[in-house]
Amino acid sequence: MKIIEIVSKVKVENKKLLALVYTPGVAKSSTAIYEDYDKVFDLTNRSNSIAVLSFDYFESLKRAIYLKETYGVDAYPLAIKQNELRDGEIDFVVENIMPNFIGVDRALIEGKAYDSAFDIPKMSKGCLLSSDMKFENFEPVELRRILGGVIETRVVEYQGMFSNSMKPVAIVSDGSAVLGLGNIGAEAGLPVMEGKAVLFKDLGGVNAMPLCLKTQVPSEIERIVYLLSDSFSGINLEDISAPRCFEVEQNLIEKLNIPVFHDDQHGTAIVVLAGLLNALKVVGKELDKVRIVFSGAGAAGQAIARLLIKMRECLSNGKSGGDGILMFDKFGAVYKGRKENDSSLEKMAEITNFEGFRGALKEGIRGADVFIGVSAKGLLTQEMVKTMAENAVIFAIANPEPEILPNLALEAGAKIAASGRSDFNNQINNSLVFPGLFKGVLGSGLKKIDNKVKIEAALALAEIVQADELDENYIIPDALDARVAKNISACIMKMSEKMP
């Protein structure tokens, strides 16, 4: 049988290409679109992408294949739950998925044949490239302009039975918290989601499609994803601001029978746990005994803290894992009863900061063993690093610019410094996690990604760096290391075999 694959126009073969396709380079394309929304048609594949909508996935797939082979458009098959539609919901869904497409094909919904005439305009200027062109020579915006985005579809023959895992993972975003750029909207978030789809495919062999939604209302996001969920093998939530992201994730986990994973939260938490386990081995400290200070208490910060607390409890035979963890946001230390707390922060205050500290980061970081930054550029100074404990560990992973550059942290006395950047050692990046994690989850048929799965993934990632290789410049493997996705997926599949 024939299926639709989602493939990359640029193979991520080295760190320079990784930086161009994903972070930090992709931020430039997103910023350009935010400043001029019409550029979405130049810098992404939207101008050549359409959604094929019907009430049956295989009918949509059949028409998508026909349109790709006949007209050359990148057609994405989508099935909407007919029996659960309310009045006007087809138009509601179409309106909100439009940031991804030049049009939505409704031929099948209107009762037409799969090979009926196609009248949605194709805007793509095409992509005529020299065979010896070196993508590394281009700036991120210019690269996307020439290529018309970094993903496309192709039709392939598949031998064997069709399985749900062959459907794409939907990379769902509302554009409300894109990288470190903030609420720049669905269109401006599209380059990031396309870049993510490239990494899904190139690093994990997983089909993934961007689904940037126009709405930022949690209940509407949930409704759209639910109605279209028969089109996907899993849901990767991305760049949705806190605290709304917690609600969206939890409600979708409860409603859907496919895995739901908010990568900003849990992908970040997994890679931080893996890197921190190895970093503490280098400096001779133990995870359940160190003092940890966070700058940033949003989605990523809270998820990292929760996973570290869970791991610390495992290591200390049930002792509270939040002892010695202190979180800061733009209002200062997070503590119980603080007027600026939302419901999620109040819950975090109940499991951290047992001493009730109420000062600023400058005071709170004194004597800390570990700094974890998921906030904004420049919030950690060299003077602050100098007040930390001996052999301090700095994970400054704000994107696209960290809280402190690694070289400055090391100059100030830190023993180990990590960031989210590919141009320094110890890159702490989600691309180390989500391709292999989804490969393992989809391959094993797991429907839920719980703490056990996350911890197993972190341990598998950490173990790739052998004891005799560990040092202050190598605590985490390279994102392009072929062992990463393989080891993570293998450990998840092995774990699933032991589950009842």
C-alpha positions in Angstrom: 0.0 0.0 0.0 1.0 3.6 -0.4 1.4 6.0 2.5 2.4 9.7 3.0 5.7 10.3 4.6 6.8 13.7 6.0 10.5 14.3 5.2 13.1 17.0 5.6 14.5 19.1 2.8 17.7 19.5 4.8 19.3 16.4 6.4 20.6 17.3 9.8 24.1 15.9 9.5 26.1 18.2 11.6 25.8 20.8 14.4 25.8 23.7 11.9 22.7 22.3 10.1 21.1 21.5 13.5 21.5 25.1 14.5 20.1 26.3 11.2 17.1 24.1 11.1 16.2 24.2 14.8 17.7 26.3 17.6 19.1 28.9 17.8 18.8 29.7 14.1 15.1 29.1 13.7 14.4 32.1 16.0 15.4 34.5 13.3 12.8 33.1 10.9 10.1 33.2 13.5 11.0 36.8 14.4 10.9 37.7 10.7 7.4 36.3 10.3 6.2 38.0 13.5 7.4 41.3 12.1 5.7 40.6 8.7 3.1 37.7 8.7 3.1 37.5 4.9 6.7 36.1 5.2 5.1 32.8 6.4 4.5 31.9 2.8 8.2 32.5 1.9 9.9 31.0 5.0 7.8 27.8 5.6 6.1 25.2 3.4 2.7 26.6 4.1 2.4 27.9 0.5 2.6 24.3 -0.8 0.7 22.6 2.0 -3.0 21.6 2.1 -5.1 19.7 4.5 -7.4 16.9 3.1 -10.4 16.7 5.4 -12.9 13.9 5.5 -14.7 11.7 8.0 -12.4 8.7 7.4 -8.6 8.7 7.6 -8.0 6.2 4.8 -10.2 8.2 2.4 -8.2 11.3 3.3 -5.0 9.4 2.8 -6.2 8.1 -0.6 -7.0 11.7 -1.8 -3.8 13.1 -0.3 -1.7 10.6 -2.3 -3.7 11.4 -5.5 -3.1 15.2 -5.0 0.6 14.7 -4.3 1.2 12.5 -7.3 -1.0 14.6 -9.6 -0.5 18.2 -8.6 2.7 18.0 -6.5 1.1 19.7 -3.4 2.1 18.5 0.1 -1.3 17.1 1.2 -1.9 16.0 4.8 -4.7 13.6 5.4 -7.0 14.6 8.3 -10.0 12.8 9.6 -12.6 14.6 11.8 -14.9 12.8 14.2 -18.3 13.0 12.3 -20.5 11.5 15.1 -19.2 14.1 17.6 -19.4 17.2 15.6 -21.6 20.1 16.8 -23.1 22.7 14.5 -20.5 24.8 12.8 -17.5 22.8 14.1 -16.1 21.9 10.7 -15.7 25.6 9.9 -14.3 26.2 13.4 -11.6 23.5 12.9 -10.7 24.7 9.4 -10.4 28.3 10.6 -8.0 27.4 13.4 -5.7 25.1 11.5 -5.2 27.5 8.6 -1.8 28.8 9.8 -0.3 25.6 8.5 -2.0 25.4 5.1 -2.7 27.4 1.9 -6.1 25.8 1.9 -8.3 22.9 3.2 -9.6 20.4 0.7 -13.2 19.5 1.5 -14.0 17.4 -1.6 -14.5 14.3 0.4 -16.8 16.0 2.9 -18.8 17.3 0.1 -19.3 13.8 -1.3 -17.0 14.1 -4.3 -14.7 11.4 -5.6 -11.1 11.1 -4.3 -9.8 12.1 -7.8 -12.1 15.0 -8.4 -10.8 18.4 -9.6 -8.5 20.3 -7.3 -9.0 24.0 -7.1 -6.9 25.3 -4.2 -4.1 27.5 -5.6 -0.6 26.4 -5.3 1.6 29.3 -4.3 5.0 27.6 -4.0 7.7 29.0 -6.2 9.4 25.7 -6.2 12.9 24.8 -5.2 15.6 24.7 -7.8 18.9 23.9 -6.1 22.3 23.1 -7.4 23.5 19.6 -6.5 26.7 21.0 -5.0 24.9 23.6 -2.9 26.1 23.7 0.7 23.3 24.6 3.1 25.8 25.5 5.8 26.7 28.6 3.8 23.3 30.2 4.3 21.8 32.2 7.1 18.7 30.6 8.7 16.2 33.0 7.1 17.8 32.8 3.6 17.9 29.0 3.8 14.2 28.8 4.5 13.4 31.3 1.8 15.3 29.4 -0.8 13.8 26.0 0.3 10.3 27.3 1.0 10.4 25.7 4.5 12.3 22.7 5.6 9.8 19.9 5.3 7.7 18.3 2.5 5.7 15.1 1.9 6.3 12.2 -0.3 4.4 9.1 -1.3 6.1 5.8 -0.5 5.2 2.1 -0.9 4.8 0.2 2.3 5.0 -3.5 2.6 2.8 -4.9 5.4 -0.2 -4.1 7.5 -1.0 -0.5 8.2 -0.6 0.4 11.9 -1.6 3.5 13.9 2.1 4.3 14.4 2.4 5.1 10.7 0.2 8.2 11.2 2.1 11.3 12.0 2.7 12.7 15.4 1.0 16.1 15.6 3.3 18.9 16.8 0.6 21.1 18.4 1.2 24.8 19.3 -0.7 28.0 19.7 2.4 30.1 19.4 2.0 31.6 22.9 5.5 30.8 24.2 7.8 30.2 21.2 11.4 29.6 22.3 12.4 32.7 24.3 10.4 34.9 22.0 7.1 34.8 23.9 3.6 35.1 22.4 4.4 35.6 18.7 1.5 33.7 17.3 0.8 30.5 15.3 2.2 31.7 12.0 5.5 32.9 13.6 5.7 29.6 15.5 5.5 27.5 12.3 9.3 27.5 11.5 10.0 26.0 14.9 7.4 23.2 14.4 8.7 22.5 10.9 12.2 22.3 12.4 10.9 19.9 15.1 9.4 17.7 12.4 12.8 17.5 10.7 14.4 16.2 14.0 11.5 13.8 14.5 12.3 12.2 11.1 16.0 12.5 10.9 16.9 11.5 14.4 14.0 9.1 15.3 12.5 8.0 12.0 9.1 9.3 13.2 6.7 11.1 10.9 5.5 14.4 12.4 3.5 17.3 11.2 3.2 20.9 12.5 -0.3 21.8 13.7 -0.2 25.5 14.7 -3.6 26.6 15.9 -5.0 30.1 15.6 -6.8 29.9 18.9 -5.1 30.3 22.3 -8.2 29.2 24.3 -7.4 26.0 26.1 -10.8 24.4 25.7 -10.7 25.2 22.0 -7.2 23.7 21.6 -8.4 20.6 23.3 -11.5 20.4 21.2 -9.7 20.7 17.8 -7.1 18.2 18.8 -9.7 15.8 20.0 -11.8 16.1 16.8 -8.8 15.4 14.6 -7.1 12.8 16.9 -7.9 9.9 14.6 -5.4 11.4 12.2 -2.4 11.1 14.5 -0.3 8.5 16.3 0.5 10.9 19.1 0.4 14.5 20.3 3.5 16.5 21.0 2.4 19.8 22.6 4.9 22.6 22.0 5.3 26.3 22.9 2.0 26.7 24.8 2.4 29.1 27.7 2.0 28.2 31.4 -0.3 27.6 33.2 -2.6 26.9 30.3 -0.3 24.2 29.0 -0.8 22.1 32.2 -4.6 22.1 31.7 -4.4 21.3 28.0 -2.0 18.4 28.5 -3.9 16.9 31.4 -7.3 17.1 29.6 -5.9 15.6 26.4 -4.3 12.7 28.3 -7.6 11.9 29.8 -9.6 12.3 26.5 -7.3 10.6 24.0 -6.2 7.0 23.5 -2.9 8.0 22.0 0.2 9.3 23.8 0.3 13.0 24.7 3.6 14.7 25.6 4.3 18.3 26.3 7.9 18.5 25.2 8.7 21.9 26.7 7.9 20.4 30.1 8.9 16.8 30.0 11.5 16.6 27.2 13.4 19.4 28.9 13.0 17.6 32.3 14.3 14.3 30.9 17.4 15.8 29.4 18.2 17.9 32.4 17.8 14.9 34.7 20.2 12.9 32.5 22.8 15.7 32.3 22.6 16.5 36.0 23.1 12.9 37.0 26.3 12.8 35.0 27.4 16.2 36.0 27.1 15.3 39.7 29.2 12.2 39.1 32.0 14.4 37.8 31.9 16.8 40.8 31.4 14.0 43.4 28.0 15.1 44.7 24.7 13.2 45.0 21.4 14.3 43.5 19.3 13.8 46.7 21.7 15.9 48.8 22.5 19.0 46.6 20.9 22.4 46.9 19.2 23.4 43.6 18.1 26.8 42.5 15.8 27.5 39.5 15.5 30.7 37.5 12.2 30.2 35.7 9.1 28.6 37.1 7.0 28.2 34.0 6.2 25.0 32.2 9.7 23.8 31.8 10.9 24.8 35.3 8.0 23.2 37.0 8.3 19.9 35.1 12.1 19.7 35.7 11.6 20.3 39.4 8.9 17.7 39.6 11.0 15.1 37.8 14.0 15.9 40.0 11.9 15.6 43.1 10.6 12.2 41.9 14.1 11.0 41.2 15.4 12.3 44.5 12.7 10.5 46.4 13.6 7.3 44.6 17.3 7.8 45.7 16.5 8.7 49.3 13.9 6.0 50.0 10.9 8.3 50.1 12.4 11.3 51.8 10.8 14.5 50.4 12.6 15.3 47.2 11.8 19.0 47.4 14.0 19.7 50.3 16.8 22.1 49.1 15.0 23.2 45.9 14.3 26.9 45.5 12.5 28.4 42.5 12.4 32.0 41.2 10.4 33.8 38.6 10.1 37.4 37.6 8.5 38.2 41.0 11.2 36.6 43.0 11.2 33.4 45.1 8.2 31.1 44.8 6.7 30.6 48.3 3.4 29.5 49.7 0.7 32.2 49.8 2.6 34.6 47.5 0.0 36.9 45.8 1.6 36.4 42.4 1.1 32.6 42.4 -1.3 31.0 40.0 -2.6 27.6 40.9 0.3 25.7 39.4 2.9 27.9 41.3 1.0 27.5 44.6 1.3 23.7 44.1 5.1 24.1 43.4 5.4 26.2 46.6 4.0 23.3 48.6 6.7 20.9 47.5 9.7 23.2 47.4 11.2 26.1 49.4 10.5 24.5 52.8 12.3 27.3 54.6 9.9 29.9 53.1 12.7 32.0 51.6 11.3 35.3 50.1 14.3 37.1 48.7 15.7 37.6 45.2 17.8 35.2 43.1 20.9 37.1 44.1 20.5 36.1 47.7 18.9 32.7 47.1 21.7 31.4 45.0 24.4 31.8 47.7 25.8 28.4 48.5 23.8 26.5 45.9 25.3 23.5 44.3 23.2 23.6 41.1 21.7 26.4 39.0 19.0 25.5 36.5 17.9 28.3 34.2 14.8 28.2 32.0 14.1 31.9 32.0 15.7 34.6 30.1 19.0 36.0 28.8 21.5 37.4 31.3 19.7 36.8 34.6 22.7 35.0 36.1 25.8 37.1 36.6 29.4 36.1 37.2 29.2 37.7 40.6 26.3 35.5 41.5 28.1 32.4 40.3 31.1 33.3 42.6 28.8 33.0 45.6 27.7 29.4 44.8 29.1 26.3 46.5 32.5 24.9 45.4 32.3 22.8 42.2 29.0 24.4 41.2 27.0 23.1 38.2 25.3 25.6 35.9 22.6 24.6 33.5 21.6 27.9 31.8 19.3 26.6 29.1 17.1 29.5 28.1 16.7 29.8 24.3 17.8 31.3 22.1 20.1 33.1 24.6 21.1 31.6 28.0 21.0 33.1 31.5 24.8 33.2 31.3 27.1 32.0 28.6 29.0 28.9 29.6 32.4 30.4 29.2 31.5 33.2 31.6 30.1 30.8 34.1 33.3 28.8 34.0 35.4 32.0 34.3 33.5 32.8 37.5 34.3 29.5 39.1 31.6 27.0 38.0 33.0 23.5 37.5 30.5 22.5 34.8 28.5 24.7 32.6 25.8 23.6 30.1 23.4 25.5 27.8 20.9 24.9 25.1 23.4 26.1 22.4 25.2 23.9 19.9 28.3 26.1 19.8 29.3 25.1 23.4 30.0 21.8 25.1 27.2 20.1 27.0 24.2 21.1 24.9 21.0 20.5 26.9 18.5 20.3 24.2 15.1 18.5 23.8 16.2 17.1 20.5 18.1 14.5 22.6 14.8 13.1 23.9 11.6 13.4 21.8 12.7 11.5 18.7 13.8 8.4 20.6 11.0 8.7 23.1 8.2 8.8 20.5 10.0 6.1 18.5 9.9 3.8 21.6 6.4 4.8 22.8 4.9 4.3 19.3 6.8 1.1 18.7 5.7 -0.4 22.0 2.1 0.7 21.8 2.2 2.7 25.0 -0.8 5.1 25.5 0.6 7.1 28.4 4.0 8.7 29.1 4.3 8.6 32.9 7.1 9.4 35.3 8.5 5.8 35.0 8.9 6.2 31.2 10.5 9.7 31.7 13.0 8.4 34.3 13.9 5.3 32.2 14.5 7.6 29.2 16.7 9.9 31.3 18.7 7.0 32.6 19.1 5.6 29.1 20.4 8.9 27.9 22.8 9.4 30.8 24.2 5.9 30.4 25.4 6.6 26.8 28.3 8.5 28.3 30.5 5.9 29.8 32.3 6.4 33.1 35.7 6.7 31.6 34.4 9.4 29.2 32.7 11.6 31.7 34.4 15.0 32.4 33.3 18.6 32.8 33.1 19.0 29.0 31.2 15.9 28.3 28.2 15.1 30.5 25.6 14.5 27.7 25.9 12.9 24.3 25.6 14.9 21.1 22.1 15.2 19.7 23.4 13.8 16.4 24.8 10.7 18.1 23.0 7.8 16.5 23.0 5.9 19.8 20.7 8.4 21.5 17.3 7.7 19.8 18.2 4.1 19.5 19.0 3.6 23.3 16.0 5.6 24.5 13.5 3.8 22.2 15.0 0.4 23.1 14.8 1.1 26.8 11.2 2.1 26.6 10.2 -0.9 24.5 12.1 -3.2 26.9 10.3 -1.6 29.8 6.9 -1.9 28.2 7.5 -5.7 27.7 7.6 -6.0 31.5 4.5 -4.0 32.1 1.2 -5.9 32.9 
